[in-house]
Amino acid sequence: MKRRAFLHSTLAVSASTAFLGPFSHSAIAAPAKHAFKLNYAPHFNMFKNLGGADPIDQLKFAADQGFTAWEDNQMKKKPIDLQEKIAATMETLNMKMGVFVAHGSIGQTTFVKKDDAVWASVLKDIKDSIEVAKRVNAKWMTVVPGSVDENGRGRLAMGYQTANVIELLRRCCDLLEPHGLVMVLEPLNWFANHGGVFLKDSPQAYSICKAVNSPACKILFDVYHQQITEGNLIPNIEKCWDEIGYFQAGDNPGRKEPGTGEINYRNVFKYIHSRGFDGVIGMEHGNSVKGAEGEEKVIAAYHDADQF
């Protein structure tokens, strides 16, 4: 386990909080951890140089820096024993588990066209994800409802595609509701990353969640994607508020930490906090600088964006 201490030189903070290491569980007493106002959630390998290669050490490092949540898109692919170890560690550290990907069929017309075999596979993904969620103490799971049917003869009109998506989402909810679990639908941008996906903007996601009409179906509002697709971030968050279950962050352009692009994350986070949000904000982005220096920069960026 690495026990590296580093000086947070980019923020004007007090001497008691500027020093971000060493780990509180080391032999040397550590200063008080930073108290973030929101539950920002790093992911595995975001702090691999400062925290060490072992995923459990990375969790402990993040907790020592004041992070109170974690997310892992690839959780379903991890061995069960590692899932259980992650969950036990997070419980000890009092960290919330954020999303993992339950189903994401980008490039395939899984939800928009009625196909018994395809729909059965989607429902199996949800059933499998329920077991993972129970194992890792997760409440939320990401669902991307595939791509639009837009090519060739016999193409379905968008109204029919939307109706099919709603029907299959309701079937997913029938599985999730008894367990108190929530799938969060993620609109993705067409312009930089995921051209052709069915779900691409927040008003569309809002209308679908209203039609599904279930506490098990909410919106994952990824600020990076929605800045590219629609902008007008705070007004759209406000309009969608009662259907938003989860947020993810990443600046644009570049999809790196806050402060590297055009999004005023301090104001965005201030608004989210003002609404009493106590869920998770996933740090679904890369580091703008490689190595330990870049990891320090990510931590500093969230300290700065959290100063509202």
N, C-alpha and C positions, 0 to 999 in steps of 0.2 A: 504494500500500500504506500502510495506517495504521501508525504506529509509536507508539502511545499507551502511556504508562506509567501505571499506577494503583496506589494503595496499597491493599493488602488489609487493611482496617481491622477486619474482624469476627473475625479469628482471632488468638490469642496465639501468634504464630510469631516466629522469630528475624528480625533485621533482614536477614539474608542471603537469606531466602526470602519475606519479606512483600511485597517489591516485585516485581510480576508482569510487568513489561515493562521496557524495550522489547524488540523481537524480537532474538533472538541473532544474526540475520543482518544487523542494522543496523550502522551505523558505530560506535554506542556499545556498549561491552561490557555484556552483560546478566548478572545474577546467576545462580547455579545454579538450574536449574528444579526445581520441586517433584517429589519422587520418590514417585509414587503406588504403593501396594502392589498394586493391581489394574489391569487394562487397561480403564479407563473410556473409552467411545467417544462423543464428541459427533457431531453431524450438521451438514450444511450449513445455514447461516444461524442457527445457535445463537449464534455470535459474530460476526455480520455488522457490528456497530457497532465493535467493538474490532479485529476482524481485517480488515475491509474487505469489499467486495462480491464480489471475485474469489474463486472457490472454492479456488484454489491458495493464495492468501494466508490464507484461513481455516484450511486445513490447517497451514500454517507457524505461524500464531498458536497453534493448539491444541498443537502440538508444543512450542513455546516455553513454554507453561504446564505442560508435563509430561505431557500426555495421550499415551498410547502406542497408541491405536486409534481407529478411525473407523467409522461405519456410515452407510449411505445407502439407505433403502427404495426410492428412485426411481432407483437406478443403471441399471437396464435401459433407462430412458427417455432417458438422456443420450446425446449423440452419441458415436460410437466414439472419435473423436479426443480428446474430453474424458475419457472413461473411461481411455484410455491415459495421458493426462497426469496424471490423479489417481493412477494406479497407480505411475507413475515417481516422482512426488513423494513418495508414501508410502514407497516403497522407500528413497529417499534419507533420509527422516526416521526410518526404522526404526519405522514404525507398522503395526500389524496392521489388515487389512481385516475388518470385521465383516459383518453380514448385509446383503443386499438382498432385496427381495421377488421370489421366483421365481413363486409362484402364490398368489393370495388371492381366492377367489370368494365373498365374504360376500354373503348374500342369494340364493345360487343353490345348487341341490342337485346339485353337480358330482360329488362323491365318493360320496354315499350311494345313488345310483340308477345302475344299469348303463345306460349310453347310449354306444354306440360313438363317435359323433361328439364328444360332450362329453369323453369320456375321451381321445380322440385329441388334443383341444385342450390338455388338461392335460399330456399327455406332450410335446407340442410346446413348451409353456411351460418344461418342465424341460430339454429339449434346448437351447432358446435360452439358458436360464440357465447351462448348462454353459459355453457360449462366453463369456458375460459373466464368469463366475467365473474362467476362465482368464485373461481379459484384465486383470482388476483384482486378481488374486492373492487371491481370496476362497476360503475353505473352506466357509463356512456360507451357507445361503440359507433364507429364511422361506417356509413353506408353511402356508396356512390352508385346511383341507379343506372349505370351503363350509358350507352350512347344513343343518339337519335337514329331513327330509321329515315335516312335521307337519300339513299341511292337506289337507282334501278326502278323497274316497273313494279307496280303493286305497292308502292310506298304508302304507308299509312299517313293520313292527315294528323297534324299535331294534336287535335282534340282527342282522337282515338288513342294516340300514344300516351297522352296525359292520363286518360281514364284507365289505361292498363297499368301505368305506374302506380296510380292511387290504389287500384285493386290489389296489386301484389304487396304494396306497403301495408295495407290493412291486414293481409295475411301474416306478414312479419310481426305486426303489432299483437296479433292474437297469441303469438308465441312469447313475446317479450313482456306483455302486461302482467301476467301472473307473477313474474319475478321482480317487478318494479324496475326493470331495465329500460334504457332509452337508446334508440338508434338516432344518431344525429346525421342529417342529410347534408352533404357538403357540395354547395355550388362551386364549380371550377371554371376558371377563365378559358376562353377559346383562343385568346390572342398570343399568349406566351407559352402555354403549357399543354392544354388538353382540348384542342379543337374537336368539336363534334359531340361532346358529352351532352346528355339530355339536360342536366341541371346546371345552369350557369349563372343565375343571378338571384339576389335575395327576394325580390317580389315574387318570382316564380316559386321559390322554395316556401315562402310564406303561404301562398295560395294552396300549395299542395298539402302542407301541414294542416291548414284549416280544413281541407277536404277530407284528409285521413281522419282527423278529429280524434286523436289518441294521445295520452300523455307519454306514450312510448315512441312518438315520432316528433322530433324537433329539428331545428336548424343548427348546423355547425357553421358559424359565421367566420370564415377565414378572411381576415382583413386584407391580406396580400391579394388573394384572388379577387375580392370584391373591389379593391382599389383599381385593378386592371379592368374589370368588367364594367363597373358602374360609377366608381367614385362616390361622392356625396355620402361619405361613410357614416357620420354620426346621425344624420337624418334617416338613413336607411336602417341603422341599428335601432333607432327609436321606433320606427314604424313596425319593425319585425319583432320588437322586444318580447312580446308574450309567447312567441314561438321559438326563441333562441334558447338552446340548451348548452351551448359550448362555443368558445372562441378559439381561434388560432391566430398567431401573429407571424409577421415576416415583412420586411420593408420592400418597397418597390422603387426602382428596378433592382434586380439582383437576388431577391429573396434571402436577405441576410438579416442580422439583428437590427432592432430599432436604431435610428440615427444614421443609417447608411443610405437612405433613400429619401423619398418625398413625403412620407406619411408622418403626420404630427402625432406620434404615439402617446406623448404625454397628455394631449387633449383627448385622444380616443380612450385611453385607460381611465382618465379622469371621469369621462362620461359613464363608462361601464361601472366604475366604482360608485358613482353618484346614484345609480339605480339599485344599489344594494346587492350586486352580483357576488355570490359566494362560491361559484363554480370554478372551473379551471380554464386558464388561458394557455393553450399549448404553444410552445416555442418551436413551431414547425418550420424551421429555416436553417440555413447553413451559417457557418462562421466566416466573416469577411476576411479574416487573417488566419493563417494556419498556425498550428502549434499552441504552446502555452500562452503566448502573447495574445493570440486571437481569442482564447478562452477567457482570459482576463478582460478583454474588450467586450465580450458578450455580457459578462457579469456587470461591468461598468455601465453598459447600455441600459440594462434593466434597472439598475439603481437610478440612473438619470431619468428614464421614462416614468418611473414610479414616483418621482418628486412632484406631486401635484397637490 
